[in-house]
């Protein structure tokens, strides 16, 4: 029996005939109950067999012994900004640095995500769209990092929120042209900034700064191009507009009412609350500018209540960290998952949210679930994450595309 590869090094095992984890408890990511004493085998990066240990054919396979540990799909962070330095001034500084520096940081961020067990992530706004280049480099095998679904540059009105990560547009024609431009650049989805925010230059707070016609144009054009639309929204007025326009995901969703949550369920709209950033700010409240904390506390006072209601109503709530905000580097997804458990999700539900539910929302057919024929993205952890979600912070083995980290 071979020992597992040395922790922290990347071994390309995808070209080996067969690799297997034995003696495992399988948590497949669908919400099904865990199954113990299982083996999982993959070949050329694709899962080829899952079943009871005694029935596994292990000839000529590299073996990794789980010793009763749990194997589950690789995690998915549904909201990151890998090009932004996670410092208090990072969102301001990025506009002054060479774009090459932003690109290097984004590539490093993808690596940090992978080393935290996050095999896939959705970047919802990067400086000059550099996350698109990182996504392509990872996809082509030139970069060891999380698989990235990238929005490129977001769309914001003149003076709007997210200026450092967006193109400023006004009017239907400019919106349509910007959506087509991002698609042409290689973006996987479109990001809108129709309301104010907490950090960075531009509009703050819950003010709505895009028109319904502009949002309708963005969504219609993106859907024609087979692209999802994610909308940064704080406040009930903006949420109503986003739902009217038909966006696919609402990012943050601060202040969502019960009626709005019920409508999200009816319309199949997911929410990505991003709770971690406000926790990180509040932990340093005495050292931060008063106006910043006023905005953060205004959002935080509403967010927990609205997210708890969304969970209760049955909204598809997905864990996303907003990595790149102050004191919030890539890799903190497990903390976001723990916060969602505190607000009403069960451990199994939050694992589903960070695996199969996220994959289904973003139309990834071959990740997020441990199933024969799917990509071999998986984690091995020593303890049961159903008893302690925090154990996902210390995976014993990380596998992406069949490659053992």
C-alpha positions in Angstrom: 0.0 0.0 0.0 1.4 3.4 -1.0 1.4 6.3 1.4 -0.4 9.5 0.4 1.7 12.1 -1.4 3.5 14.6 0.8 1.2 17.4 2.0 1.6 20.7 0.3 3.1 19.4 -3.0 1.2 18.9 -6.2 1.6 15.5 -7.8 0.2 15.0 -11.3 -1.4 11.6 -10.9 -4.0 12.2 -13.6 -2.0 10.2 -16.1 -1.7 7.2 -13.9 -4.0 4.3 -14.7 -6.0 4.4 -11.4 -6.0 6.1 -8.1 -8.2 5.1 -5.1 -9.1 6.2 -1.7 -10.2 3.3 0.5 -11.7 3.0 4.0 -13.7 6.1 3.5 -17.1 7.5 4.6 -18.6 9.0 1.4 -20.6 12.2 1.6 -21.6 12.7 -2.0 -22.7 16.4 -1.8 -26.4 15.7 -2.7 -27.6 15.7 0.8 -27.8 11.9 1.0 -26.8 10.3 4.3 -23.1 9.4 4.5 -22.1 5.8 3.6 -19.2 4.2 5.4 -16.5 1.6 4.4 -16.4 2.8 0.8 -13.8 3.2 -1.8 -13.7 5.8 -4.6 -11.5 5.3 -7.7 -10.7 7.8 -10.5 -8.8 7.5 -13.8 -7.5 10.3 -15.9 -9.2 12.8 -13.7 -12.6 11.3 -13.8 -14.4 9.2 -11.1 -14.8 5.7 -12.4 -16.1 3.7 -9.4 -17.6 4.2 -6.0 -18.7 1.4 -3.8 -18.0 -0.9 -0.8 -14.4 -1.6 0.0 -14.5 -5.3 -0.4 -15.8 -5.0 -4.0 -13.2 -2.5 -5.1 -10.8 -3.7 -7.8 -7.5 -2.0 -6.7 -5.0 -3.7 -9.0 -2.3 -1.3 -10.2 -3.9 1.6 -8.3 -2.2 4.1 -6.1 -3.9 3.8 -2.7 -4.7 6.5 -0.2 -6.1 5.1 3.0 -8.8 7.2 4.6 -8.9 5.3 7.9 -12.6 6.1 8.3 -12.2 9.8 7.3 -14.9 11.5 5.2 -14.6 12.1 1.4 -16.8 14.8 -0.1 -16.7 17.0 -3.2 -14.3 19.9 -3.5 -15.8 23.1 -2.2 -17.1 26.0 -4.3 -16.8 29.6 -3.2 -19.6 31.5 -5.0 -18.3 35.0 -4.6 -14.6 36.1 -4.7 -12.5 39.0 -6.0 -9.0 37.4 -6.5 -7.4 40.4 -8.0 -7.9 42.7 -4.9 -5.5 42.8 -2.0 -7.4 42.0 1.3 -6.3 45.2 3.0 -8.2 48.3 4.2 -7.0 50.2 1.1 -6.7 47.4 -1.4 -9.8 48.4 -3.4 -8.3 51.9 -3.8 -4.7 50.9 -4.3 -5.6 48.5 -7.2 -6.4 51.3 -9.5 -2.9 52.8 -9.1 -0.8 49.7 -9.6 0.3 48.1 -12.9 -2.3 45.7 -14.2 0.4 43.0 -14.3 0.5 43.2 -10.5 -3.2 42.7 -10.3 -2.9 39.7 -12.6 -0.2 38.1 -10.4 -2.3 38.6 -7.3 -5.2 37.0 -9.0 -3.2 34.0 -9.9 -1.9 33.7 -6.4 -5.4 34.0 -5.1 -6.5 31.1 -7.2 -3.7 29.0 -5.6 -4.7 30.1 -2.1 -8.2 28.9 -2.8 -7.1 25.5 -4.0 -4.8 25.0 -1.0 -7.9 25.6 1.2 -9.8 22.9 -0.5 -11.8 25.2 -2.7 -11.5 23.5 -6.1 -13.8 25.9 -7.9 -14.7 29.6 -7.4 -16.8 32.3 -9.0 -14.9 35.6 -9.4 -17.5 38.4 -9.6 -15.4 41.4 -10.7 -11.7 41.9 -11.3 -9.5 44.8 -12.2 -9.5 45.0 -16.1 -11.0 41.5 -16.1 -7.8 39.7 -15.2 -9.7 36.8 -13.6 -10.6 35.8 -17.1 -6.9 35.3 -17.9 -6.4 33.4 -14.6 -9.3 31.1 -15.5 -7.9 30.4 -18.9 -4.4 29.7 -17.5 -5.9 27.2 -15.0 -8.0 25.6 -17.6 -5.1 25.2 -19.9 -2.9 23.6 -17.2 -0.5 26.6 -16.9 -1.6 27.5 -13.4 -2.2 25.4 -10.3 -5.3 26.9 -8.7 -9.0 26.8 -8.2 -11.1 26.5 -11.3 -12.4 30.0 -11.9 -15.8 31.1 -13.3 -15.0 34.7 -14.1 -17.2 37.7 -14.8 -14.4 40.0 -15.9 -15.4 43.6 -15.4 -18.7 44.4 -13.7 -21.1 47.0 -15.0 -21.8 50.1 -12.8 -23.2 53.5 -13.6 -20.9 56.6 -13.6 -20.0 57.2 -10.0 -21.4 53.9 -9.0 -20.2 51.2 -6.6 -17.4 48.8 -7.8 -15.6 51.3 -10.0 -12.2 49.6 -9.6 -13.6 46.3 -10.9 -16.1 47.5 -13.4 -16.8 49.5 -16.6 -19.0 52.6 -16.1 -22.1 52.6 -18.3 -25.2 54.7 -18.7 -28.2 53.9 -20.8 -29.4 50.7 -22.6 -27.1 51.0 -25.5 -24.0 51.3 -23.4 -25.1 48.4 -21.2 -25.7 46.1 -24.1 -22.3 47.0 -25.6 -20.6 46.3 -22.3 -22.2 42.9 -21.9 -21.2 41.9 -25.4 -17.7 43.2 -24.8 -17.2 41.1 -21.6 -18.6 38.1 -23.4 -16.1 38.7 -26.3 -13.3 39.0 -23.8 -14.2 35.5 -22.4 -16.3 36.2 -19.4 -18.4 33.4 -18.1 -21.1 35.6 -16.4 -22.1 39.2 -16.1 -21.9 41.2 -12.8 -24.1 44.2 -12.2 -23.7 46.9 -9.5 -27.2 48.4 -9.3 -27.0 49.7 -5.7 -24.5 51.2 -3.4 -22.1 49.3 -1.3 -20.0 49.3 1.9 -16.4 49.6 0.6 -14.5 51.4 -2.1 -15.2 54.5 -4.2 -18.6 55.4 -5.6 -22.1 55.1 -4.3 -22.6 53.8 -0.7 -25.6 52.5 1.1 -28.9 51.2 -0.4 -29.4 53.7 -3.1 -30.5 52.3 -6.4 -28.3 53.7 -9.2 -29.2 51.7 -12.3 -32.6 51.9 -14.0 -34.9 48.9 -14.6 -34.5 49.4 -18.4 -30.7 49.1 -18.0 -31.0 46.0 -15.9 -33.5 44.4 -18.2 -31.1 45.1 -21.1 -28.2 43.5 -19.3 -30.1 40.4 -18.3 -31.7 39.9 -21.8 -28.4 40.3 -23.6 -26.5 38.1 -21.2 -29.2 35.3 -21.4 -29.1 35.5 -25.2 -25.4 34.9 -24.9 -26.0 32.0 -22.5 -24.5 33.8 -19.5 -25.8 34.1 -16.0 -26.2 37.5 -14.3 -25.1 38.2 -10.7 -26.3 41.5 -9.1 -24.6 43.2 -6.2 -27.7 44.5 -4.3 -28.2 46.0 -0.8 -31.7 47.0 0.2 -35.3 45.9 -0.6 -35.8 48.4 -3.4 -32.8 47.1 -5.3 -33.9 43.5 -4.6 -37.3 44.2 -6.2 -35.6 45.6 -9.2 -33.3 42.7 -9.5 -36.1 40.2 -9.3 -38.2 42.2 -11.9 -35.2 42.2 -14.3 -34.7 38.4 -13.9 -31.1 38.2 -12.5 -29.9 34.8 -11.7 -28.2 35.5 -8.3 -28.5 38.2 -5.8 -25.2 39.0 -4.1 -25.5 40.2 -0.5 -29.3 40.7 -0.5 -29.2 42.9 2.6 -32.7 43.6 3.9 -34.6 41.0 1.8 -38.1 40.7 3.2 -39.9 37.4 3.7 -42.1 38.2 0.6 -39.0 38.8 -1.5 -37.4 35.5 -0.3 -40.6 33.7 -1.2 -40.3 35.3 -4.7 -36.7 34.1 -5.0 -37.9 30.6 -4.3 -40.6 30.9 -7.0 -38.3 32.5 -9.5 -35.4 30.1 -8.9 -33.1 33.0 -7.8 -30.1 32.2 -5.5 -28.7 34.4 -2.8 -25.0 34.7 -1.9 -25.0 36.7 1.4 -21.2 37.0 2.0 -21.3 37.3 5.8 -17.5 37.0 6.4 -16.5 40.5 5.4 -18.6 42.3 8.0 -17.4 39.9 10.7 -13.8 40.7 9.7 -14.5 44.5 9.9 -16.4 44.3 13.2 -13.4 42.4 14.8 -11.3 45.5 14.1 -13.9 48.1 14.7 -11.9 50.3 17.1 -9.1 50.6 14.6 -11.2 51.5 11.5 -12.7 54.8 10.2 -16.0 55.7 11.8 -17.8 56.3 8.5 -16.8 52.9 7.2 -18.0 51.1 10.4 -21.3 53.1 10.2 -21.9 51.7 6.8 -20.8 48.2 7.8 -23.0 48.1 10.9 -26.0 49.4 8.9 -25.6 46.4 6.6 -24.8 44.0 9.3 -27.8 44.9 11.4 -30.1 43.8 8.6 -28.1 41.0 7.0 -28.4 38.3 9.6 -32.1 38.6 9.9 -32.7 38.6 6.2 -30.4 35.6 5.6 -32.1 33.6 8.4 -35.5 34.4 6.8 -34.2 33.3 3.4 -32.9 30.0 4.8 -36.2 29.4 6.6 -38.3 30.1 3.5 -36.1 27.8 1.4 -34.1 30.2 -0.8 -31.1 28.6 -2.4 -28.4 30.3 -0.2 -24.9 29.7 -1.4 -21.7 30.3 0.6 -19.5 33.0 -0.8 -16.7 34.9 1.0 -16.3 38.2 -1.0 -12.6 37.4 -0.7 -10.5 40.5 -1.4 -12.3 42.7 1.1 -10.3 44.0 4.1 -8.8 41.3 6.3 -10.5 38.6 4.1 -8.0 36.7 1.9 -9.0 33.9 -0.4 -9.6 30.6 1.5 -12.1 31.5 4.2 -15.1 29.6 2.9 -15.5 27.3 5.9 -16.0 30.3 8.1 -18.8 31.5 5.8 -20.3 28.0 6.0 -20.2 28.1 9.8 -21.9 31.5 9.9 -24.7 30.0 7.7 -25.1 27.1 10.1 -25.5 29.7 13.0 -28.3 31.3 11.0 -30.3 28.1 10.5 -28.6 25.8 7.9 -27.8 22.2 9.0 -24.2 21.1 8.4 -25.4 18.8 5.6 -27.4 21.6 4.0 -24.4 24.0 4.0 -22.2 21.3 2.5 -24.8 20.8 -0.3 -24.8 24.6 -0.8 -21.0 24.7 -1.2 -21.0 21.7 -3.6 -23.9 20.4 -5.6 -26.2 23.4 -5.2 -23.6 25.9 -6.3 -22.6 23.6 -9.3 -26.2 23.3 -10.3 -26.8 27.0 -10.1 -23.9 27.8 -12.4 -24.6 24.9 -14.8 -21.5 22.9 -14.0 -22.7 19.4 -14.8 -19.6 17.4 -13.8 -18.5 18.9 -10.5 -20.0 19.3 -7.0 -21.2 15.7 -6.7 -19.2 12.5 -6.1 -20.6 10.4 -9.0 -19.2 8.1 -11.6 -18.3 10.2 -14.7 -17.8 13.4 -12.8 -14.5 15.2 -12.4 -12.4 13.9 -9.5 -12.6 17.0 -7.3 -12.7 15.9 -3.7 -11.6 16.4 -0.1 -10.6 13.9 2.5 -11.0 15.1 6.1 -10.3 13.1 9.2 -13.5 14.0 11.2 -17.1 14.1 10.1 -18.1 17.6 8.8 -21.7 16.7 9.7 -20.6 17.0 13.4 -18.1 19.8 12.9 -18.1 21.9 9.7 -14.9 23.4 10.9 -13.0 20.2 10.2 -13.2 21.2 6.5 -10.6 23.9 7.3 -7.9 21.1 7.6 -8.4 18.6 4.8 -5.9 15.7 4.9 -6.0 15.4 1.1 -7.2 17.7 -1.7 -7.8 16.4 -5.2 -8.7 18.5 -8.2 -9.1 17.1 -11.7 -7.6 13.9 -10.3 -4.5 15.6 -9.2 -3.6 15.1 -5.6 -2.4 18.2 -3.7 
